[in-house]
Amino acid sequence: MNLDFLESELAEVRRVIDETLRTGKGAGSADISAAVGALFRAGGKFLRPRILLLSAMTGKYDPERIRPLAAAVELLHTATLIHDDVIDDSPSRRGLPAVHTRVGRKDAVLAGDWLFSRCFLLAAERSGPENARNLARAIDIIVGAEMSQDAGRWRFTPSVRDCVRKIGGKTATLFAMAARAGAAESKAPLRTVSALSRAAWAAGVAFQIQDDILDWTGTEAQTGKTVRNDLAEGFCTLPLALALRESPDKLSPLLTPDAIRAGSDSEIAKIVAETGAIERATERARLYRDRSLGDLSRVPASFARDELARVFASFTDRTK
């Protein structure tokens, strides 16, 4: 197996997704179908299917079972993005208007629910019921993390542990689930399944920390989504938590709903940069990246392991 084989398999996964979107009966109106289709065509990073396929290559790779499972994971991820954008009232995603800005909040929620249903059907019908149960567990963790985060709105805290716990629930869980599902479905050795799952979880934490850094340092044109939207919604990410450790007196008066609505976000971003919080967040992202690569080193040498190492190592260097 090599890079050409991987890319051809990813193309097949995209074909499965296209077929699923085209033949599903629950898509509803043409406007919903168009909005969801545009989101997929906008070209996400497709990381979770890539991780799943590569993990599956560590065992006996069966494309007829692996492709639908990889498609199901991407459908699940996209459903969570649509729901997240509704909850956070984010105006854009992947450089396009967010689905709820095109079809309304109610229909956007229904669109996300429809993708969840297609995800479960793919996993249960084309691979096995155990994978549908694993997807359900992942959703349970993700939704729980979302509810916990929402309960903590406007409670800005310097707790790094809280930030990592939220990242683990919202992002790293699905990375780990993709790795575990791919490896387990291909009957890889249990040690390999466990090592891949741990590596993907740590890589997911590194990925999200870098995402949170870009939310402070990037632009909408660069990232494809509204920057500092977490702050506007009252959520505390790692760079801000680290800055609060250094300058609580300066930051606290600026971190109220009224102050942020009045435009204090620019001053907050300036203080975050001045405290060195961005650099310290970058260090933590690299620690999790290195932890991920350490777990990967326990997987037998192969193209799949080397490619996963390349993908995971890139998470802390990306600019979008």
N, C-alpha and C positions, 0 to 999 in steps of 0.2 A: 504494500500500500504506500502511496506517495501523495504529494500535494495535488496532482492532477485528479487522482481518484477522489480525494476529499472534496475538491471543488465540484466534481461531477455529481457527487452524492448530495452536496448542498443545493445544487440546481434541482435535483429530484425532490428534495424536501420542499423547495419553493413551489414546485409543480403540485405536490400534494396539498399545500396550503391553498393555492389558487383553485384547485378542484373542490376543496372543502368549502371555500367561500362561494364558489359558483353554484354548487349543487345543494347547499344547505337551505332548508325551507324556513328557517327562523330569522332570516336576515331582515325581514320586514320591508320597509319602504326602499325605493330606489335611492333616496338620499342617504339613508343609513349605509346601504351597500356601497355606495360611491365613497362615502367618507372613510369607511373601514378599509376599503380597497386602496384608497389613496395613501392611507397610513402605512400599509404594507409596502406599497410600491415606492414610498419615499426612501426606502432602503435603510432599515435599522442595522445595527452592527451584527445581528444574527449570531451573537456569541453563544447563546444557550444551545441552539442546535449544533453549532460547531463543537462545543464541549461534549455534548452527548455523542455525536458521531465518533469523535476521536476516542472517547472513553470506550465506546463499543468496539473499536478496533483493537483493543487489548485482549479481546476474547474471540469467539467464533462469530464473525460479522455476518448477519443475515439482513440484507437490505430491505426485504419485504416486511420485516418486523421493526427495524430500526428507523427507517424513514418516517413512518406515521408517528412514531413516538417522538422523534425530533420535531416534527410539525406540531404535535400536540403541545410540546413545551413552549414553542414560539407563540402559539395561539394563547396559551395561558399568560405568558409574559405580556403580550399586547393587550389582553383584556385588563390586566392590572394597570397598565399605563393609561388606558382610557378611563378607568375608574379613578385613578390617582389624579388625573387632570380635572375630573369633575369635582373631586373633593377639594383640591387645591386651587380650583378656578384658574388653572394655567391656560393662557391664551394660545400657546403654540406648542407643537411637538414635531420634531424632525424637520424643522423649517417650514411647517405647514400650520394652518389654523387647527387647533385641537378639535377633536371630533365633536365635543359638546358645543363649541362655538358655531359649528355648521348645522347641527341637527337639534340642538337643545339638550339640556341636562338629562331630562327623562329618557329620551331616545338614546343618548350616549350610554346611560347606565344599562339600558336594554341591549345595546350593541355589545357591551362588555359581557353581559350575562350570556348572550348568544355565543360568543367566542368561548366562554367557559364550557358551555354544553357541547360544542363541537370538539373541544379539547378532550373531554371525557369520552365522547363517542369514539374518537380516533384511538385513544389509548386502550379502551376496553375491547373494541371490535378488531383492531388490527395488530395489537401486541398481546395484551393480557390484562385481566381484571386487577392483578396486583399493581400494575402501573397506574391504573385509574385510582386505586386507593392511595398510592404514593402522591399522585397529583393532588388529591383531596387533602392529604396531610399538609402538603406544601401550601395550599390555599389557606388552610386553617392557621398555619403559622404566620403567613403574610397578612391575613386579615387581622389576626390578633395584634401583630406589630403595628398595623395601621390604626387600630382602635386605641392602642396604648399611646401612640404618638399624638393622636387627636386629643386624648385626655390630657396630654401635657402641653397643649398649646399655650403660648405666652408665659410658660414657666422656663425661662432661660437659665441654664445651669452650667457650671464648669465641669460636670461629671463626664469624663471620657468613657467610663463604663456604660453609662446610659446611651451615649451615642453609638458605641459599638454594638450594644444589644439591639438597638433599632435597626442598624445596618444588617446585623445577622438575620433578623426576621424579615426585612423587606427585600434584601438583595441577595445576600450570601446563601440563603436557604434554597433559592431556585437554581443557583449555580451548582450547589452540592447535589441537589436532587437530579439535575441533568446528568452529572457525572455518574452518580450511583445508578440511575435508571439505565443508562447506556451500557455500563460495564456489567451490571447484573443481567440485563436482557441477553447479552452475548456470552453469558456463563463464564465470565472472567473469574479467576481465583478470588476468594473472599478477601485475602490480604490486599489484592489489587483494587477491588471495589472500595474497601475502606480507605486506602491511601488516596485514591482519586477523589473520593467524597471530601476528605479532609482538605486536600489541596485546593479543590474548587471552592470550598467554603472560605478559606483564607484568601484566595484570589478574589472572591466576591467582595470581601471586606476592603481589600486594597482598591478594587475597582470603584466602589462607592465612595471611599474617602477621596479618591482623585476626582470623582464627579462633584463632590461637595466643594473641593478646592476650586474647580473650574466655575462653580456657581458664584464664587467670589472674585475670581481673576479673569474669567472669560467674558465674551460678548454673546448676544443672541445669535448673531451671524455665525459665530464660531461654533457654538454648542447646539444650535437648532432649537433652543427653547429659552423661555424667559429666565434671565439671571436674577438671582437673589429673591426668587419667588418663595422659597422656604421661609426666609426672613419675613416677607410680607404676610405670610400666613401664620406667623408666630411659632415656627419650628426652629429648634436649635440644632445646628449641625456641628461637626467636630471643629472646624476652624474657629467658629464663634465660641464654642465651649473652652477652647484653649486660650483664646483672647480674654475671656472672662476671668480666667485664673490670674492674668497679669494686670488687667485694668478694669476691675469691677466698678470702681467709682465713676470712671469716665463713661463706661458703656451702659450701666443700669438706667440712667435717666433717658437714654436714647432708645431703649428697648421696650417701650410701651406702644400699644396699638395707635394711640393718637400721634405719638412722635414719629412713628414709622409712616403713617399715612401722610404726615406733614413733610416727609422727605428726609428723615434722619438716616436712611439707609446708606447714603453716600458717606456721611461722617462715620458711621459704623464700619463701613468697608475700609476707610482710611485707618481707623484705630486697629482693626484686625490685622492689617498689613504692618502697621508700626510695631505691634507687639511681637512679631515674628511667628504668629500663629500659623501662617501658611507654610512656613518652613518646617515647623514642628509637625503639622499634619502630614506633610510630605514624608517626613521621617517615619511616621507611623504607618503610612501606606506602604513604604518600602519594607518595613519590618514584616507586615503581613504578606507582602509579595515573596520575601525570602522564606517565610514559613511555608508558603505554598510550594515553592520550588523544592524545599527540603522534603516535604511529603511526597512530591512527585518522584524524587530520587529513589524512593522505595518501590516504584513500579518498574518492572523489567524493561530494559532498553528496547526501543522500537521507534519507528517514525511517529506513531501516535504520541508517545511520551515526549519526544523532542518537540513536536509541534505544539502540544499543550504547554510545555515550558516556554516556548517562544511567545505564545498568546498571553499567558499569565504574566510573563516578564514585561510585556508591553503596556500593561494596565496602568502603571505609574508614570508612564512617559507620554500618554496620549494628551491631545489638546482639544478633543471634542468627544 
